[in-house]
Amino acid sequence: MSNATAGGPGRIAGNGAVVARAPAKVNVHLGVGPLRPDGFHELQTVFLAVSLFDTVTVRRSAGLSLEVHGEGAADGAVPTDARNLVWQAAELLARHAGVAADAHLVVDKSIPAAAGLAGGSADAAASLVALDALWGTRATRGDLAALAAQLGSDVPFSLLGGVALGTGRGEQLSPVLARRRWDWVLGIAGEGLSTPTVYGELDSLRAAGELPDGVAAASTEPVLAALRSGPVGALAAALSNDLQAPAVRLRPELREALRAATEAGAAAALVSGSGPTVAALAEDEEGAARLAGELAGGGAFRAVRAVHGPVHGARLVG
Ligand code: ATP
């Protein structure tokens, strides 16, 4: 982890606003181990940051206040009070830096909520970077990563971006060099799925003997080797997600959505994280555009987005 400051007070625009953005993620491998005594599962996961971004704009103001716009804002899927991860990020950074938590935050969401794309984590990571600059806290990337891990298991990856192997509860990251670009289509469902509910369903299926215990998580080596250099078929064959079976059990229509993606020409399709977003792997950018067009007309998804990865993690814009 670099010791460079993440932002610094020099990045404040003329109107006093600081803007940062952070990406969604897809887990190209998600191996879920046993439940730990602290209530978390031991994970072996490979994260890929993809080009669907939320933006957080912060300004100085007395006390904390928050506005949320875009995906999930109108239907109340995203809280606008202390339950929002960006609020928690602001309080945590202020405490760490010994400054007053004085800021107005505006979150512009493109990443749907409760979709398995780590939208809340992206917002938290972008807030840390933006507020560090606004308040001039001069936190290092290492400091911000430690704060991110306190906010949620996926927040450190939202900060880092790119490709990374995640262990522990997903917060212990080893960056992976992956030079080639991967094109995907995200198939977004009408209604979100709660991450704890999906883990609970996995535990039930394992306890009932309907799924094998997650003691020996499959090796991440094939997926890492495929990510580094391809070809697309190798990555397609190596994709795996232990949360897919419980997500499909909770949302049986996901089975049809996955089939729709492969029938429309995806090299492979899997549930992203805890779902219900379907991540469909395309041959290339053109293939993704074609696939997106096909799936948009098909009715299996509320919305589709052609994206690519790896992309950078949370950073200042402008
Ligand atoms: P995971 O990181 O577990 O994959 P997810 O991507 O499925 O999560 P999020 O979009 O992060 O889900 O949201 C999960 C829940 O967190 C939401 O239902 C909402 O109640 C709460 N939440 C808190 N802050 C935010 C935020 N900034 N954006 C979206 N949801 C938020």
Residues whose N, C-alpha, C, O or C-beta is under 5 A from the ligand:
A	BS01	ATP	A77 V78 R83 N84 L85 V86 P112 A113 A114 A115 G116 L117 A118 G119 G120 S121 D123 D154 L193 T195 G273 G275
